[in-house]
Amino acid sequence: MTIKVALAGAGAFGIKHLDGIKNIDGVEVVSLISRDLDKTREVAEKYGIKHVTTDLADSLAIKEVDAVILCTPTQMHAAQTKACLEAGKHVQVEIPLCDVLKEGEEVLALQQQTGLVAMCGHTRRFNPSHQWVHKKITAGEFNIQQMDVQTYFFRRTNMNALGQPRSWTDHLLWHHAAHTVDLFAYQAGSPIVKANAIQGPIHKDLGIAMDMSIQLQAANGAICTLSLSFNNDGPLGTFFRYIGDTGTYIARYDDLFTGKDEQIDVSKVDVSMNGIELQDREFFAAIREGREPNSSLAQVLPCYQVLHQLEQQLNA
């Protein structure tokens, strides 16, 4: 059986999913939803997608659509995930699940009611570099003492990853910190019990903090130090340093190095080196096998509980 998919959001991230899905057998994207109809048609033509619309409801009304992938603005994620579940569709929503905890909790309650597969795009769980570390941890060969993470962008105007203007504002806490907060608890194998945050000045036009520092501690004692910036005019990206009892590892996206900068071959960790493709493979496999996916809503909700706590601290 071919899994038929509707994809919402034909921007930089939607295209990453379309490129990943091309490599997955038994999956076909049959509908593309995005704000700008002309641009959507252009992308749909390139990927051979027959149906285009600017309204998610149009795609949810298509009987043959089994599943939806949402790559839309953060502020729409919770409501759109609900709409997909209410329409009886499996759903994968890009990170973050929500930017208001209560909405995330409502989505999870609905998923549990429907029993449909619903997962959130916490890509770091799937990147081969982090999988390699995870396998070492689950084999009992490595335990985290500290994770030291830098998430650095130069984004003083509202642009997306392709350098195009955005219709919405990104967020250091609810989007970029979500990756690390979830990954830290996942890799430590232990829930986060302490969390602190401070932030720099609020940007006069964007209305968000451009710099942030977060400290976390897991129940097992491991700690995490996370620095985030939209002001960093230097090497861009997210860099993870795992300091453990038997070694130090540095992950730069899909590349992994020892603390002495010797590269580790992670090409055989999974069937692809593309974290987004691996995330999509997990989504479709969970649908076929009728099981809970890695990065299910239930698994990632604790991350959003921590972000909520941090937001309250910052607002106080």
KEKEMI-593718 format. One record per atom (N, C-alpha, C): residue in three letters; x, y, z. Coordinates in pm, whole numbers, padded with zeros to 5 digits, always signed. Layout:
alaXYZ;...
END
This chain:
met+00084-00120+00000;met+00000+00000+00000;met+00088+00125+00000;thr+00054+00219-00088;thr+00126+00347-00092;thr+00064+00442+00010;ile+00149+00503+00093;ile+00100+00604+00188;ile+00092+00736+00112;lys-00028+00796+00110;lys-00049+00922+00036;lys-00044+01039+00135;val+00037+01137+00099;val+00072+01243+00192;val+00034+01381+00138;ala-00015+01466+00228;ala-00030+01609+00197;ala+00079+01682+00275;leu+00146+01776+00210;leu+00252+01852+00278;leu+00213+01999+00281;ala+00213+02057+00401;ala+00178+02198+00416;ala+00303+02280+00444;gly+00326+02380+00359;gly+00443+02467+00376;gly+00549+02436+00273;ala+00549+02514+00164;ala+00643+02487+00055;ala+00768+02575+00064;gly+00804+02612+00187;gly+00925+02693+00207;gly+01049+02607+00221;ala+01153+02663+00282;ala+01283+02596+00292;ala+01271+02457+00354;phe+01190+02445+00459;phe+01182+02316+00529;phe+01093+02216+00458;gly+00985+02266+00399;gly+00898+02177+00322;gly+00975+02109+00211;ile+01062+02186+00147;ile+01143+02132+00036;ile+01240+02025+00087;lys+01293+02044+00207;lys+01381+01941+00266;lys+01304+01809+00282;his+01178+01818+00324;his+01096+01697+00338;his+01068+01635+00201;leu+01036+01717+00102;leu+01008+01664-00032;leu+01131+01592-00087;asp+01249+01648-00063;asp+01374+01583-00109;asp+01397+01451-00037;gly+01365+01447+00093;gly+01382+01324+00171;gly+01285+01215+00127;ile+01158+01255+00104;ile+01053+01159+00067;ile+01082+01093-00067;lys+01148+01164-00157;lys+01185+01107-00288;lys+01263+00977-00274;asn+01335+00962-00161;asn+01418+00844-00139;asn+01345+00732-00065;ile+01217+00752-00033;ile+01144+00654+00048;ile+01040+00583-00039;asp+01052+00451-00047;asp+00957+00371-00127;asp+00819+00369-00064;gly+00718+00361-00151;gly+00581+00341-00103;gly+00518+00462-00040;val+00570+00581-00075;val+00513+00706-00023;val+00498+00803-00139;glu+00382+00868-00147;glu+00360+00963-00255;glu+00298+01091-00199;val+00357+01205-00233;val+00297+01334-00194;val+00194+01370-00299;val+00067+01379-00256;val-00042+01401-00353;val-00102+01541-00344;ser-00064+01616-00240;ser-00121+01750-00224;ser-00018+01841-00157;leu-00010+01965-00206;leu+00084+02064-00151;leu+00005+02189-00114;ile+00025+02234+00011;ile-00048+02350+00061;ile+00053+02459+00098;ser+00031+02581+00050;ser+00116+02693+00094;ser+00045+02824+00066;arg+00092+02931+00126;arg+00024+03061+00119;arg+00018+03120-00021;asp+00132+03114-00092;asp+00143+03179-00222;asp+00117+03076-00332;leu+00002+03087-00399;leu-00041+02983-00493;leu+00058+02964-00608;asp+00111+03074-00661;asp+00205+03063-00775;asp+00331+02988-00736;lys+00386+03026-00619;lys+00508+02959-00571;lys+00480+02811-00542;thr+00362+02785-00487;thr+00324+02648-00453;thr+00315+02563-00580;arg+00254+02622-00684;arg+00242+02551-00814;arg+00381+02518-00871;glu+00470+02614-00857;glu+00607+02598-00909;glu+00676+02479-00841;val+00665+02473-00707;val+00726+02363-00630;val+00656+02231-00665;ala+00523+02234-00674;ala+00446+02113-00704;ala+00485+02055-00840;glu+00505+02142-00936;glu+00545+02097-01071;glu+00679+02026-01065;lys+00772+02087-00991;lys+00907+02031-00981;lys+00905+01890-00919;tyr+00813+01867-00824;tyr+00810+01738-00754;tyr+00696+01648-00803;gly+00627+01688-00908;gly+00521+01605-00967;gly+00401+01586-00876;ile+00366+01693-00802;ile+00250+01687-00711;ile+00129+01747-00784;lys+00021+01670-00789;lys-00092+01711-00875;lys-00184+01816-00813;his-00205+01808-00683;his-00303+01898-00619;his-00234+02009-00541;val-00273+02135-00567;val-00219+02247-00489;val-00333+02332-00435;thr-00311+02389-00318;thr-00413+02474-00256;thr-00346+02567-00155;thr-00419+02670-00114;thr-00367+02759-00009;thr-00436+02727+00125;asp-00526+02630+00126;asp-00606+02600+00245;asp-00590+02453+00286;leu-00538+02433+00405;leu-00518+02296+00457;leu-00648+02215+00454;ala-00760+02279+00481;ala-00890+02209+00483;ala-00919+02140+00350;asp-00877+02201+00239;asp-00898+02139+00106;asp-00829+02003+00099;ser-00707+01998+00150;ser-00629+01874+00144;ser-00682+01770+00242;leu-00728+01817+00359;leu-00782+01724+00459;leu-00912+01660+00409;ala-00979+01727+00316;ala-01104+01674+00260;ala-01079+01565+00155;ile-00952+01549+00113;ile-00921+01446+00012;ile-00916+01310+00081;lys-01007+01222+00041;lys-01023+01093+00109;lys-00894+01009+00106;glu-00822+01014-00008;glu-00706+00925-00022;glu-00585+00971+00060;val-00588+01093+00114;val-00475+01141+00196;val-00473+01065+00329;asp-00363+00994+00353;asp-00348+00916+00477;asp-00281+00996+00587;ala-00187+01084+00546;ala-00100+01149+00643;ala-00064+01290+00597;val-00032+01375+00694;val+00003+01514+00665;val+00135+01547+00733;ile+00219+01622+00662;ile+00341+01677+00722;ile+00326+01829+00723;leu+00339+01888+00842;leu+00320+02032+00859;leu+00454+02104+00872;cys+00486+02189+00775;cys+00609+02270+00781;cys+00567+02416+00771;thr+00475+02454+00857;thr+00412+02586+00854;thr+00467+02671+00967;pro+00430+02801+00975;pro+00479+02884+01085;pro+00443+02827+01222;thr+00536+02844+01315;thr+00524+02793+01453;thr+00386+02817+01513;gln+00335+02939+01497;gln+00210+02978+01564;gln+00090+02897+01515;met+00103+02828+01401;met-00009+02751+01346;met-00002+02602+01382;his+00111+02559+01436;his+00137+02415+01451;his+00030+02340+01531;ala-00003+02390+01651;ala-00096+02316+01738;ala-00234+02305+01674;ala-00287+02416+01624;ala-00422+02416+01566;ala-00428+02328+01441;gln-00324+02333+01359;gln-00323+02253+01236;gln-00307+02104+01268;thr-00228+02072+01369;thr-00212+01931+01408;thr-00346+01875+01454;lys-00419+01956+01531;lys-00553+01916+01576;lys-00644+01892+01456;ala-00641+01985+01361;ala-00728+01973+01242;ala-00700+01842+01168;cys-00573+01806+01157;cys-00534+01680+01088;cys-00590+01560+01163;leu-00573+01559+01295;leu-00621+01446+01377;leu-00774+01436+01370;glu-00840+01552+01374;glu-00987+01553+01367;glu-01036+01499+01232;ala-00953+01518+01128;ala-00989+01469+00994;ala-00949+01322+00975;gly-00893+01261+01081;gly-00858+01119+01074;gly-00726+01093+01003;lys-00638+01194+00998;lys-00510+01178+00928;lys-00396+01164+01030;his-00301+01075+00999;his-00176+01071+01076;his-00103+01203+01050;val-00023+01248+01146;val+00039+01380+01126;val+00180+01386+01184;gln+00267+01450+01108;gln+00399+01486+01159;gln+00409+01638+01151;val+00431+01700+01265;val+00442+01846+01268;val+00587+01883+01293;glu+00636+01980+01218;glu+00774+02024+01239;glu+00787+02084+01379;ile+00908+02085+01429;ile+00938+02144+01559;ile+00912+02295+01550;pro+00850+02360+01647;pro+00800+02306+01771;pro+00653+02263+01761;leu+00612+02175+01850;leu+00473+02131+01854;leu+00380+02250+01880;cys+00426+02343+01964;cys+00341+02456+02004;cys+00432+02567+02057;asp+00375+02687+02076;asp+00449+02789+02151;asp+00367+02834+02273;val+00263+02755+02303;val+00183+02772+02426;val+00158+02631+02479;leu+00205+02604+02599;leu+00200+02466+02652;leu+00060+02407+02650;lys-00039+02486+02692;lys-00177+02436+02701;lys-00222+02379+02566;glu-00183+02445+02457;glu-00222+02398+02322;glu-00155+02263+02291;gly-00031+02249+02331;gly+00040+02122+02311;gly-00026+02009+02388;glu-00069+02039+02510;glu-00137+01938+02593;glu-00270+01896+02530;glu-00341+01993+02472;glu-00469+01963+02406;glu-00447+01872+02284;val-00340+01900+02209;val-00310+01818+02091;val-00280+01674+02133;leu-00200+01658+02238;leu-00166+01524+02286;leu-00292+01448+02331;ala-00380+01518+02403;ala-00505+01454+02450;ala-00587+01405+02331;leu-00592+01486+02225;leu-00667+01448+02105;leu-00602+01328+02035;gln-00469+01330+02028;gln-00398+01217+01966;gln-00428+01087+02041;gln-00427+01095+02175;gln-00451+00975+02255;gln-00594+00923+02236;gln-00686+01016+02214;gln-00826+00980+02187;gln-00840+00909+02051;thr-00769+00960+01951;thr-00784+00908+01814;thr-00699+00784+01788;gly-00587+00773+01861;gly-00494+00661+01838;gly-00416+00672+01707;leu-00423+00787+01642;leu-00348+00807+01517;leu-00200+00830+01548;val-00115+00808+01448;val+00028+00834+01466;val+00049+00986+01457;ala+00110+01042+01560;ala+00142+01186+01558;ala+00280+01204+01618;met+00368+01266+01539;met+00504+01289+01588;met+00547+01431+01557;cys+00650+01474+01627;cys+00700+01609+01610;cys+00844+01601+01559;gly+00881+01693+01470;gly+01010+01687+01403;gly+01130+01726+01488;his+01155+01648+01591;his+01275+01672+01674;his+01393+01601+01604;thr+01443+01667+01502;thr+01538+01606+01407;thr+01665+01554+01473;arg+01707+01619+01583;arg+01834+01578+01645;arg+01831+01432+01690;arg+01714+01381+01724;arg+01705+01239+01762;arg+01744+01147+01645;phe+01732+01201+01522;phe+01752+01119+01403;phe+01885+01142+01331;asn+01948+01258+01355;asn+02078+01284+01290;asn+02175+01170+01324;pro+02245+01114+01223;pro+02338+01003+01249;pro+02441+01033+01358;ser+02489+01157+01365;ser+02589+01193+01467;ser+02532+01170+01608;his+02409+01216+01631;his+02348+01200+01764;his+02302+01056+01787;gln+02260+00989+01679;gln+02225+00846+01692;gln+02346+00764+01737;trp+02463+00797+01682;trp+02586+00724+01716;trp+02612+00736+01867;val+02597+00858+01919;val+02617+00881+02063;val+02509+00806+02142;his+02385+00811+02093;his+02273+00746+02162;his+02297+00594+02174;lys+02349+00536+02066;lys+02376+00391+02068;lys+02484+00357+02171;lys+02583+00444+02183;lys+02690+00424+02282;lys+02633+00431+02425;ile+02539+00524+02442;ile+02477+00541+02575;ile+02392+00419+02609;thr+02308+00375+02512;thr+02218+00262+02541;thr+02297+00132+02558;ala+02417+00126+02500;ala+02502+00007+02519;ala+02578+00012+02652;gly+02560+00123+02726;gly+02627+00137+02856;gly+02774+00173+02846;glu+02814+00224+02727;glu+02957+00256+02706;glu+02990+00403+02726;phe+02888+00486+02750;phe+02911+00630+02761;phe+02797+00692+02841;asn+02832+00777+02937;asn+02731+00851+03014;asn+02764+00999+03010;ile+02663+01080+02987;ile+02685+01224+02977;ile+02707+01285+03115;gln+02813+01364+03126;gln+02834+01447+03245;gln+02778+01588+03216;gln+02813+01637+03095;gln+02763+01769+03055;gln+02747+01774+02902;met+02640+01840+02859;met+02628+01876+02717;met+02646+02026+02710;asp+02730+02068+02617;asp+02757+02211+02600;asp+02717+02246+02456;val+02614+02329+02441;val+02554+02349+02309;val+02550+02497+02272;gln+02588+02524+02147;gln+02579+02661+02093;gln+02487+02659+01972;thr+02384+02743+01973;thr+02292+02755+01860;thr+02303+02899+01810;tyr+02375+02916+01699;tyr+02411+03051+01655;tyr+02364+03083+01514;phe+02292+03194+01502;phe+02246+03246+01373;phe+02283+03393+01363;phe+02279+03444+01242;phe+02287+03590+01223;phe+02157+03628+01155;arg+02059+03672+01235;arg+01925+03691+01181;arg+01863+03816+01243;arg+01915+03932+01203;arg+01864+04057+01261;arg+01742+04109+01185;thr+01712+04043+01073;thr+01588+04073+01001;thr+01512+03942+00987;asn+01386+03950+00947;asn+01301+03831+00949;asn+01314+03749+00820;met+01420+03668+00812;met+01448+03589+00691;met+01444+03439+00723;asn+01412+03358+00622;asn+01416+03213+00641;asn+01552+03156+00599;ala+01564+03024+00602;ala+01692+02959+00572;ala+01738+02981+00428;leu+01644+03019+00340;leu+01680+03046+00199;leu+01707+03195+00175;gly+01702+03275+00284;gly+01726+03418+00270;gly+01606+03494+00216;gln+01486+03431+00230;gln+01364+03499+00184;gln+01289+03557+00304;pro+01216+03667+00284;pro+01142+03726+00397;pro+01039+03629+00453;arg+01024+03630+00583;arg+00928+03541+00651;arg+00799+03615+00683;ser+00689+03540+00687;ser+00560+03600+00723;ser+00537+03594+00875;trp+00631+03535+00947;trp+00614+03512+01091;trp+00750+03528+01158;thr+00749+03535+01290;thr+00875+03556+01363;thr+00920+03428+01430;asp+01046+03393+01409;asp+01104+03274+01470;asp+01131+03301+01618;his+01163+03198+01694;his+01178+03216+01838;his+01291+03130+01893;leu+01383+03193+01966;leu+01496+03118+02023;leu+01448+03014+02123;leu+01352+03051+02209;leu+01311+02958+02315;leu+01225+02844+02261;trp+01111+02878+02196;trp+01014+02776+02160;trp+01055+02693+02039;his+01147+02742+01957;his+01191+02663+01842;his+01332+02610+01865;his+01428+02699+01873;his+01568+02654+01871;his+01611+02587+02001;ala+01565+02636+02115;ala+01599+02569+02241;ala+01529+02434+02250;ala+01412+02420+02185;ala+01337+02294+02191;ala+01422+02176+02143;his+01503+02198+02039;his+01589+02092+01988;his+01679+02037+02099;thr+01744+02128+02170;thr+01844+02085+02270;thr+01779+02035+02399;val+01672+02101+02442;val+01604+02057+02565;val+01557+01913+02549;asp+01498+01882+02433;asp+01451+01745+02408;asp+01569+01649+02395;leu+01670+01688+02318;leu+01784+01599+02295;leu+01857+01567+02425;phe+01872+01666+02511;phe+01944+01645+02637;phe+01873+01538+02723;ala+01741+01551+02740;ala+01667+01452+02820;ala+01672+01315+02754;tyr+01662+01314+02621;tyr+01664+01188+02543;tyr+01799+01118+02556;gln+01907+01195+02542;gln+02041+01134+02549;gln+02080+01099+02692;ala+02037+01181+02788;ala+02069+01152+02928;ala+01985+01034+02978;gly+01873+01007+02909;gly+01783+00900+02952;gly+01722+00930+03087;ser+01702+01060+03111;ser+01660+01103+03244;ser+01585+01236+03231;pro+01473+01253+03302;pro+01395+01378+03286;pro+01468+01500+03341;ile+01435+01616+03286;ile+01494+01742+03333;ile+01422+01785+03460;val+01500+01810+03565;val+01440+01846+03695;val+01470+01991+03736;lys+01571+02052+03670;lys+01603+02192+03701;lys+01628+02265+03571;ala+01577+02388+03560;ala+01596+02466+03438;ala+01600+02614+03472;asn+01700+02682+03421;asn+01713+02828+03441;asn+01740+02895+03308;ala+01695+03020+03294;ala+01722+03094+03170;ala+01739+03242+03198;ile+01826+03305+03119;ile+01834+03451+03115;ile+01835+03492+02968;gln+01787+03613+02939;gln+01789+03658+02800;gln+01841+03800+02788;gly+01890+03832+02668;gly+01941+03965+02640;gly+01827+04060+02603;pro+01863+04181+02554;pro+01760+04281+02523;pro+01661+04233+02417;ile+01539+04286+02423;ile+01435+04255+02325;ile+01458+04344+02202;his+01456+04284+02084;his+01478+04357+01958;his+01363+04454+01932;lys+01395+04579+01895;lys+01293+04682+01883;lys+01190+04654+01773;asp+01231+04585+01666;asp+01135+04556+01558;asp+01074+04416+01568;leu+01159+04318+01599;leu+01110+04179+01599;leu+01035+04143+01727;gly+01060+04219+01834;gly+00988+04194+01959;gly+01028+04068+02033;ile+01145+04013+01999;ile+01193+03891+02066;ile+01334+03915+02120;ala+01374+03833+02216;ala+01512+03837+02264;ala+01601+03776+02157;met+01717+03837+02131;met+01808+03790+02027;met+01920+03704+02085;asp+01930+03700+02219;asp+02033+03621+02286;asp+01974+03556+02410;met+02018+03434+02437;met+01961+03361+02550;met+02062+03260+02603;ser+02055+03236+02734;ser+02141+03135+02797;ser+02054+03048+02886;ile+02069+02915+02870;ile+01984+02819+02943;ile+02071+02715+03013;gln+02035+02684+03137;gln+02102+02576+03214;gln+01999+02470+03248;leu+02037+02344+03230;leu+01945+02234+03261;leu+02016+02129+03347;gln+01938+02060+03430;gln+01992+01943+03501;gln+01891+01829+03494;ala+01941+01709+03462;ala+01857+01590+03456;ala+01854+01524+03594;ala+01754+01440+03615;ala+01739+01372+03744;ala+01863+01289+03779;asn+01934+01239+03677;asn+02052+01156+03704;asn+02178+01238+03732;gly+02163+01372+03735;gly+02277+01458+03769;gly+02345+01524+03651;ala+02325+01473+03528;ala+02388+01534+03410;ala+02341+01678+03393;ile+02429+01763+03340;ile+02390+01903+03318;ile+02407+01942+03171;cys+02339+02049+03134;cys+02346+02101+02997;cys+02355+02252+03003;thr+02445+02309+02924;thr+02460+02453+02912;thr+02433+02489+02767;leu+02333+02573+02742;leu+02293+02608+02606;leu+02299+02758+02585;ser+02371+02799+02482;ser+02380+02941+02445;ser+02315+02959+02309;leu+02224+03057+02297;leu+02155+03082+02170;leu+02168+03228+02129;ser+02183+03251+01999;ser+02191+03389+01951;ser+02141+03403+01808;phe+02070+03513+01784;phe+02038+03556+01647;phe+02134+03668+01605;asn+02230+03702+01692;asn+02319+03817+01669;asn+02458+03776+01623;asn+02481+03645+01607;asn+02617+03596+01590;asn+02665+03602+01445;asp+02756+03695+01418;asp+02807+03712+01281;asp+02936+03631+01266;gly+02923+03500+01275;gly+03041+03413+01269;gly+02997+03276+01222;pro+03072+03170+01252;pro+03026+03038+01209;pro+02883+03016+01259;leu+02792+02978+01165;leu+02651+02963+01198;leu+02616+02817+01215;gly+02514+02790+01296;gly+02470+02652+01313;gly+02463+02615+01459;thr+02440+02487+01483;thr+02432+02437+01620;thr+02542+02334+01641;phe+02619+02355+01746;phe+02735+02271+01775;phe+02716+02209+01913;phe+02725+02078+01920;phe+02701+02004+02044;phe+02831+01941+02093;arg+02865+01967+02216;arg+02980+01899+02278;arg+02925+01807+02387;tyr+02947+01677+02370;tyr+02909+01579+02471;tyr+03031+01550+02556;ile+03026+01587+02683;ile+03136+01556+02775;ile+03089+01441+02862;gly+03157+01328+02851;gly+03110+01209+02924;gly+03218+01143+03005;asp+03184+01026+03062;asp+03277+00956+03151;asp+03385+00881+03073;thr+03359+00851+02945;thr+03457+00772+02869;thr+03505+00844+02742;gly+03471+00971+02729;gly+03515+01044+02609;gly+03442+01175+02593;thr+03486+01251+02493;thr+03421+01377+02456;thr+03392+01370+02307;tyr+03270+01408+02268;tyr+03229+01404+02127;tyr+03170+01537+02087;ile+03202+01580+01967;ile+03149+01707+01916;ile+03070+01679+01789;ala+02941+01716+01792;ala+02854+01696+01676;ala+02832+01830+01607;arg+02867+01834+01479;arg+02838+01952+01396;arg+02743+01903+01287;tyr+02614+01921+01310;tyr+02511+01864+01220;tyr+02535+01713+01203;asp+02561+01667+01082;asp+02571+01522+01062;asp+02714+01471+01075;asp+02808+01558+01112;asp+02947+01515+01132;asp+02975+01502+01281;leu+03057+01404+01315;leu+03090+01380+01454;leu+03241+01368+01470;phe+03293+01428+01577;phe+03438+01429+01602;phe+03463+01392+01748;thr+03583+01342+01776;thr+03624+01324+01915;thr+03665+01462+01969;gly+03688+01468+02098;gly+03735+01593+02159;gly+03868+01639+02103;lys+03942+01545+02040;lys+04072+01581+01979;lys+04056+01611+01830;asp+03931+01629+01788;asp+03897+01668+01650;asp+03926+01558+01547;glu+03924+01433+01589;glu+03936+01321+01493;glu+03794+01287+01448;gln+03773+01279+01318;gln+03638+01252+01267;gln+03598+01106+01288;ile+03473+01086+01329;ile+03416+00952+01347;ile+03326+00924+01227;asp+03339+00807+01169;asp+03257+00770+01053;asp+03117+00731+01101;val+03016+00813+01066;val+02879+00782+01106;val+02794+00740+00985;ser+02860+00712+00873;ser+02787+00682+00749;ser+02709+00550+00755;lys+02747+00459+00848;lys+02679+00330+00854;lys+02578+00323+00968;val+02556+00435+01035;val+02467+00436+01152;val+02322+00407+01110;asp+02282+00461+00994;asp+02145+00443+00947;asp+02146+00435+00795;val+02027+00423+00734;val+02020+00402+00589;val+02046+00531+00510;ser+02053+00644+00579;ser+02077+00771+00513;ser+02154+00861+00608;met+02219+00963+00553;met+02288+01062+00637;met+02198+01185+00659;asn+02078+01183+00602;asn+01989+01299+00607;asn+01889+01283+00722;gly+01904+01367+00825;gly+01819+01358+00944;gly+01671+01375+00914;ile+01637+01464+00821;ile+01496+01487+00786;ile+01437+01363+00719;glu+01514+01303+00628;glu+01468+01180+00562;glu+01448+01069+00665;leu+01540+01057+00760;leu+01530+00952+00862;leu+01407+00974+00952;gln+01380+01100+00981;gln+01262+01138+01058;gln+01135+01096+00982;asp+01132+01124+00852;asp+01017+01087+00769;asp+01003+00935+00759;arg+01116+00866+00747;arg+01112+00718+00741;arg+01048+00662+00869;glu+01083+00721+00984;glu+01027+00675+01111;glu+00875+00699+01114;phe+00832+00813+01065;phe+00689+00847+01061;phe+00612+00744+00979;phe+00660+00716+00859;phe+00589+00623+00771;phe+00597+00479+00823;ala+00710+00443+00883;ala+00724+00307+00940;ala+00625+00288+01056;ala+00609+00392+01140;ala+00516+00384+01253;ala+00372+00368+01204;ile+00338+00437+01092;ile+00203+00424+01034;ile+00183+00280+00986;arg+00280+00229+00912;arg+00268+00092+00856;arg+00260-00013+00967;glu+00340+00009+01074;glu+00349-00092+01180;glu+00249-00069+01293;gly+00173+00040+01284;gly+00073+00070+01387;gly+00134+00085+01525;arg+00242+00160+01534;arg+00311+00175+01664;arg+00341+00322+01693;glu+00387+00347+01815;glu+00427+00483+01853;glu+00562+00515+01790;pro+00575+00629+01724;pro+00705+00663+01665;pro+00801+00722+01768;asn+00930+00713+01738;asn+01029+00790+01815;asn+00994+00937+01790;ser+00994+01019+01897;ser+00960+01160+01884;ser+00808+01181+01873;ser+00732+01085+01928;ser+00585+01100+01934;ser+00551+01220+02022;leu+00427+01268+02010;leu+00385+01383+02092;leu+00402+01354+02240;ala+00370+01231+02281;ala+00383+01195+02423;ala+00528+01203+02469;gln+00620+01162+02381;gln+00763+01163+02418;gln+00821+01304+02424;val+00769+01394+02341;val+00831+01528+02337;val+00761+01630+02427;leu+00640+01599+02476;leu+00568+01699+02557;leu+00650+01747+02678;pro+00726+01660+02749;pro+00806+01709+02862;pro+00899+01824+02824;cys+00949+01823+02701;cys+01035+01933+02653;cys+00958+02066+02658;tyr+00831+02063+02615;tyr+00751+02186+02611;tyr+00710+02231+02751;gln+00702+02135+02844;gln+00675+02171+02984;gln+00794+02250+03041;val+00915+02208+03002;val+01036+02280+03046;val+01041+02419+02981;leu+01011+02428+02853;leu+01013+02558+02783;leu+00911+02655+02846;his+00797+02602+02884;his+00692+02683+02948;his+00743+02740+03081;gln+00808+02653+03157;gln+00866+02693+03286;gln+00971+02804+03264;leu+01056+02785+03162;leu+01159+02885+03131;leu+01096+03017+03087;glu+00990+03009+03008;glu+00923+03132+02962;glu+00867+03209+03080;gln+00807+03137+03175;gln+00753+03204+03295;gln+00863+03273+03374;gln+00978+03205+03382;gln+01095+03264+03451;gln+01141+03392+03381;leu+01150+03386+03247;leu+01196+03502+03169;leu+01097+03617+03179;asn+00968+03585+03179;asn+00866+03690+03185;asn+00856+03754+03322;ala+00897+03679+03425;ala+00891+03732+03562;ala+00996+03841+03580;
END
